[in-house]
Amino acid sequence: MSTIRLLVLGAVRQHGRAHGYQVRSDLEYWGAHEWSNAKPGSIYHALKQLAKQGALLAHEVAPSTAGGPPRTEYELTGAGEEEYFRLLREALSSYNQKPDVMSAAIGFMVDLPRTEVLALLRARLEKLAAWRGSATEYYLGGKGAEEFGHIGEIMNMWVHASDAGAEWTRGLVSRIEGGAYVFAGEAA
């Protein structure tokens, strides 16, 4: 899962058509440079790569007011829209331990219908439980993490992160079921 792809596609989608500086400003405003690899160079690189791959359509517009080369604006293509929603759905349902993936997904979850987000988050809970079960059975099924010495602490950390992720996800599901947020297809 490429978090930067999801972030860039989502930011462009929100604008309809955006230039690199707008995308960069949005991601900086969201603090994405703190919790992901959304640095200026990676943002501009992703825009160019996504355009090259057909996910974005690049439009050269008027020259920069600062006197530089013409500014390029980007918009999602049909393939880019499909890729955006594929990445978003994957991120919401993933048990992936990387917080940048889930952070990006939460930032865009309202682009999907409420019922779909709830289903994806419930799928995430199932995957977290399955991962935790297999991990604890394999590593902790014997005497416990202590059997592995200090290396067992790695598994303890992962299991605790999984438990915390599941608890947070259950809370989010509850808040969404309670009417929090406005999702795709709902009146504001």
Buried (B, 14 or more C-beta within 10 A) or exposed (E): BBBBBBBBBBBBBBBEBBBBEBBBBBBBEBEBBEBBBBBEEBBBEBBBBBBEEEBBBBBEEEEEEEEEEEBBBBBBBEBBEEBBBEBBBBBBBBBBBBEBBBBBBBBBBBBBEBEBBBBBBBBBBEBBEEBBEEBBEEBBEEEEBEEBEEEBEEBBEBBEBBEEBBEEBEEBBEEBEEEEEEBEEEEE
